[in-house]
Amino acid sequence: MNDENSHGRINVLPLKWKKYNDGSQTNKLDSSSLLPEILFISSFPPRECGIATYSQDLIKALKNKFNHSFKISICPLESDSEKHIYHEPIRYVLNADVSIDFINLAETINFDENIKMVMIQHEFGLFKKNFYFEHFLKLVNKPVIIAFHTVLPKPNEALKTSVRNIVNLCESVIVMTNTSAKILTEDYEVSAEQISVIPHGTHLVSHSDKSSLKTKYSVSGRRVLSTFGLLSSGKSIETTLDSMPEIIKNNDDVLFLIIGKTHPSVVKEDGEKYRIFLENKVEALHLKNHVRFINHYLTLPDLLEYLQLTDIYLFTSKDPHQAVSGTFSYAISCGCPIISTPIPHAREVLKNGEGIIVDFENPTQLSVAVINLLADETLLKDISSNGLHSMAPTARGKAAIAHALFFEKIGEGEN
């Protein structure tokens, strides 16, 4: 990192990576060296949000594969209204609503010689006081990597300036889709050399017998449609409900599972208004025997079982700018045939027979797609198989390897 781009940062100790001649994936340190530490700043469980789950999964995969190469420490993001007790070792906590917390954390990072770089999982909703965040980046004198979970196209000047400021204060940028990378280069004029694409990552699931799982969860004899995630109006669950009467005409055994509690931030703002709206629609459309709400936050094992018993997974987000979806990735890793609206993630992953794309908020297209897919068992199996094969290269372990190689590249750049 040269002086012109370092924003007054001081030099840091180099990472002492040692490559072994056996070609092993894990690059180990000289035994006399302390493990270099990478500080992850992110929302983190028990906070209930997609980025928290993503970070926990990624950190676990990195520790499983590279615990002899580097140490990972975690700094969860909190706010004045949301604080947690953590079940994993936590070195720091950052209250994103408090200016002095950013300053104190930056000073701690700078004076801790073990911390060699900082990895930030970014969503604008997590850093609402953007001035505090930019000031923090200016203060930190270690390499900072930022992973953008949302990249909005066609930004106004204020957003464009903010994103460019953040990028210029960071060593490098990670995004999860080629679409996001293209938006950064074309709409924000970020250099392509600063951007790396590392896919979201999926679980490798040991598959259980679908019939047995349906018996376990009291859905035997039903063909199951499902969707899951923290509930909010952006998921457009009503699109599926509006499609259900037509689906049921042809498939009286269909059951639609709406899996997940309402998003905590939605509850704070609107209570259970959206869930009540959906429940009222179920009543109005006489769908009570064909829709079931699973109104709680599932453990990972339970979630994976629900997805494995699913015959078709429905992803109906109405946000055309939603870059990636963790729920989408979970479903594919469980072998679910997917019908999805055309978010960038879906357009990239489902392009070669791995799923079906329908327009946003179009219940007619959705009902036709579901009816046709349920009527073709061969196509169901083909889509499931194609999805599993397409996602294999992005399994969580491989995503961890991609991150580790990225960290090594950044570390060697500091030498």
PEZIMO-V976901 format. One record per residue. N is the residue number from 1. RES is the residue in one small letter. SS is DSSP state (hx for helix, st for strand, lp for the rest). PSI is psi as a letter, one per 40 degrees, with the letter a starting at -180 (* if undefined). OMEGA is omega as a letter, one per 30 degrees, with the letter a starting at -180 (NA if undefined). Layout:
BEGIN
N:RES:SS:PSI:OMEGA
N:RES:SS:PSI:OMEGA
END
This chain:
BEGIN
1:m:lp:h:a
2:n:lp:i:a
3:d:hx:d:a
4:e:hx:d:a
5:n:hx:e:a
6:s:lp:e:l
7:h:lp:f:l
8:g:lp:e:a
9:r:lp:i:l
10:i:lp:i:l
11:n:lp:i:l
12:v:lp:i:l
13:l:lp:h:a
14:p:lp:i:l
15:l:lp:h:a
16:k:lp:g:l
17:w:st:i:l
18:k:st:h:l
19:k:lp:h:l
20:y:lp:i:a
21:n:lp:e:a
22:d:lp:e:l
23:g:lp:e:a
24:s:lp:i:a
25:q:lp:d:a
26:t:lp:h:l
27:n:lp:h:a
28:k:st:i:l
29:l:st:i:l
30:d:lp:h:a
31:s:lp:d:a
32:s:lp:e:a
33:s:lp:i:l
34:l:lp:i:l
35:l:lp:h:l
36:p:st:i:a
37:e:st:h:l
38:i:st:h:a
39:l:st:h:l
40:f:st:h:l
41:i:st:h:a
42:s:st:i:l
43:s:lp:i:a
44:f:lp:i:l
45:p:lp:i:g
46:p:lp:e:l
47:r:lp:h:a
48:e:lp:g:l
49:c:lp:i:a
50:g:hx:d:a
51:i:hx:d:l
52:a:hx:d:l
53:t:hx:d:l
54:y:hx:d:a
55:s:hx:d:l
56:q:hx:d:a
57:d:hx:d:a
58:l:hx:d:a
59:i:hx:d:l
60:k:hx:d:l
61:a:hx:d:l
62:l:hx:d:l
63:k:hx:d:l
64:n:hx:d:a
65:k:hx:d:a
66:f:hx:f:a
67:n:lp:e:l
68:h:lp:e:a
69:s:lp:d:a
70:f:st:i:l
71:k:st:i:l
72:i:st:h:l
73:s:st:i:a
74:i:st:h:l
75:c:st:g:l
76:p:st:i:l
77:l:st:h:l
78:e:st:a:l
79:s:st:i:l
80:d:lp:d:a
81:s:lp:e:a
82:e:st:h:l
83:k:lp:i:a
84:h:lp:i:l
85:i:lp:h:a
86:y:lp:i:a
87:h:lp:e:l
88:e:lp:i:l
89:p:lp:h:a
90:i:lp:h:a
91:r:lp:d:a
92:y:st:i:l
93:v:st:h:l
94:l:st:h:l
95:n:st:h:a
96:a:lp:e:l
97:d:lp:e:a
98:v:lp:h:a
99:s:hx:d:a
100:i:hx:d:l
101:d:hx:d:l
102:f:hx:d:a
103:i:hx:d:a
104:n:hx:d:l
105:l:hx:d:l
106:a:hx:d:l
107:e:hx:d:l
108:t:hx:d:l
109:i:hx:d:a
110:n:hx:d:a
111:f:hx:e:l
112:d:lp:h:a
113:e:lp:e:a
114:n:lp:d:a
115:i:st:h:a
116:k:st:d:l
117:m:st:i:a
118:v:st:h:l
119:m:st:h:a
120:i:st:h:l
121:q:st:h:a
122:h:st:h:l
123:e:lp:h:a
124:f:lp:d:l
125:g:lp:d:l
126:l:lp:d:a
127:f:lp:g:a
128:k:lp:d:l
129:k:lp:g:a
130:n:hx:d:l
131:f:hx:d:l
132:y:hx:d:a
133:f:hx:d:l
134:e:hx:d:l
135:h:hx:d:l
136:f:hx:d:a
137:l:hx:d:l
138:k:hx:d:a
139:l:hx:d:a
140:v:lp:h:a
141:n:lp:f:l
142:k:lp:i:l
143:p:st:h:l
144:v:st:h:l
145:i:st:h:l
146:i:st:h:l
147:a:st:h:l
148:f:st:h:l
149:h:lp:e:l
150:t:lp:h:l
151:v:lp:h:a
152:l:lp:h:l
153:p:lp:i:l
154:k:lp:f:a
155:p:lp:i:l
156:n:lp:i:a
157:e:hx:d:a
158:a:hx:d:l
159:l:hx:d:l
160:k:hx:d:a
161:t:hx:d:a
162:s:hx:d:a
163:v:hx:d:l
164:r:hx:d:l
165:n:hx:d:l
166:i:hx:d:a
167:v:hx:d:a
168:n:hx:d:l
169:l:lp:e:a
170:c:lp:i:l
171:e:lp:d:a
172:s:st:i:a
173:v:st:h:l
174:i:st:h:l
175:v:st:i:a
176:m:lp:e:l
177:t:lp:i:l
178:n:hx:d:l
179:t:hx:d:l
180:s:hx:d:l
181:a:hx:d:a
182:k:hx:d:l
183:i:hx:d:l
184:l:hx:d:a
185:t:hx:d:a
186:e:hx:d:a
187:d:hx:d:a
188:y:lp:e:l
189:e:lp:f:l
190:v:lp:h:l
191:s:lp:h:l
192:a:hx:d:a
193:e:hx:d:a
194:q:hx:e:a
195:i:st:h:l
196:s:st:h:l
197:v:st:h:l
198:i:lp:h:a
199:p:lp:i:a
200:h:lp:d:a
201:g:lp:i:a
202:t:st:i:l
203:h:lp:i:l
204:l:lp:h:a
205:v:lp:h:l
206:s:lp:h:a
207:h:lp:h:l
208:s:lp:i:l
209:d:lp:h:a
210:k:hx:d:a
211:s:hx:d:l
212:s:hx:d:l
213:l:hx:d:l
214:k:hx:d:l
215:t:hx:d:a
216:k:hx:d:a
217:y:lp:e:l
218:s:lp:f:l
219:v:lp:f:l
220:s:lp:i:l
221:g:lp:e:l
222:r:lp:i:l
223:r:st:h:a
224:v:st:h:l
225:l:st:i:l
226:s:st:i:l
227:t:st:i:l
228:f:st:i:l
229:g:lp:i:l
230:l:lp:h:a
231:l:st:h:l
232:s:lp:i:a
233:s:hx:d:l
234:g:hx:d:l
235:k:hx:e:l
236:s:lp:f:l
237:i:hx:d:l
238:e:hx:d:l
239:t:hx:d:l
240:t:hx:d:l
241:l:hx:d:l
242:d:hx:d:l
243:s:hx:e:a
244:m:hx:d:a
245:p:hx:d:l
246:e:hx:d:l
247:i:hx:d:a
248:i:hx:d:l
249:k:hx:d:a
250:n:hx:e:a
251:n:lp:g:a
252:d:lp:e:a
253:d:lp:e:a
254:v:st:h:l
255:l:st:h:l
256:f:st:h:l
257:l:st:h:l
258:i:st:h:a
259:i:st:h:l
260:g:lp:i:l
261:k:lp:i:l
262:t:st:i:a
263:h:lp:h:a
264:p:hx:d:a
265:s:hx:d:l
266:v:hx:d:l
267:v:hx:d:a
268:k:hx:d:a
269:e:hx:d:a
270:d:hx:e:a
271:g:lp:a:a
272:e:lp:f:a
273:k:hx:d:a
274:y:hx:d:l
275:r:hx:d:l
276:i:hx:d:l
277:f:hx:d:l
278:l:hx:d:l
279:e:hx:d:l
280:n:hx:d:l
281:k:hx:d:l
282:v:hx:d:l
283:e:hx:d:a
284:a:hx:d:a
285:l:lp:e:l
286:h:lp:f:a
287:l:lp:e:a
288:k:lp:d:a
289:n:lp:e:a
290:h:lp:e:l
291:v:st:h:l
292:r:st:h:l
293:f:st:h:l
294:i:st:g:a
295:n:lp:f:l
296:h:lp:i:a
297:y:lp:h:a
298:l:lp:i:l
299:t:lp:i:a
300:l:hx:d:l
301:p:hx:d:l
302:d:hx:d:l
303:l:hx:d:a
304:l:hx:d:l
305:e:hx:d:l
306:y:hx:d:a
307:l:hx:d:l
308:q:hx:d:l
309:l:hx:e:a
310:t:lp:h:l
311:d:lp:d:l
312:i:st:h:l
313:y:st:h:a
314:l:st:h:l
315:f:st:h:a
316:t:lp:f:l
317:s:lp:h:l
318:k:lp:e:l
319:d:lp:h:a
320:p:lp:e:a
321:h:lp:e:l
322:q:lp:h:a
323:a:lp:d:a
324:v:lp:i:l
325:s:lp:h:l
326:g:hx:d:l
327:t:hx:d:l
328:f:hx:d:a
329:s:hx:d:l
330:y:hx:d:a
331:a:hx:d:l
332:i:hx:d:a
333:s:hx:d:l
334:c:lp:e:l
335:g:lp:e:l
336:c:lp:h:l
337:p:st:h:a
338:i:st:h:l
339:i:st:h:a
340:s:st:i:l
341:t:st:i:a
342:p:lp:f:l
343:i:lp:i:a
344:p:hx:d:l
345:h:hx:d:a
346:a:hx:d:a
347:r:hx:d:a
348:e:hx:d:a
349:v:hx:d:a
350:l:lp:f:a
351:k:lp:e:a
352:n:lp:f:l
353:g:lp:e:l
354:e:lp:e:a
355:g:lp:a:a
356:i:st:h:l
357:i:st:h:l
358:v:st:i:a
359:d:lp:i:l
360:f:lp:h:l
361:e:lp:f:a
362:n:lp:g:a
363:p:hx:d:l
364:t:hx:d:l
365:q:hx:d:a
366:l:hx:d:a
367:s:hx:d:l
368:v:hx:d:a
369:a:hx:d:a
370:v:hx:d:a
371:i:hx:d:a
372:n:hx:d:a
373:l:hx:d:l
374:l:hx:d:a
375:a:lp:e:a
376:d:lp:g:a
377:e:hx:d:l
378:t:hx:d:l
379:l:hx:d:l
380:l:hx:d:a
381:k:hx:d:a
382:d:hx:d:a
383:i:hx:d:l
384:s:hx:d:a
385:s:hx:d:l
386:n:hx:d:l
387:g:hx:d:l
388:l:hx:d:a
389:h:hx:d:a
390:s:hx:d:a
391:m:hx:e:a
392:a:hx:d:l
393:p:lp:e:a
394:t:lp:f:l
395:a:st:i:a
396:r:hx:d:l
397:g:hx:d:l
398:k:hx:d:l
399:a:hx:d:l
400:a:hx:d:l
401:i:hx:d:l
402:a:hx:d:l
403:h:hx:d:a
404:a:hx:d:l
405:l:hx:d:l
406:f:hx:d:l
407:f:hx:d:a
408:e:hx:d:l
409:k:hx:d:l
410:i:hx:d:l
411:g:hx:d:l
412:e:hx:d:l
413:g:hx:e:l
414:e:lp:e:a
415:n:lp:*:NA
END
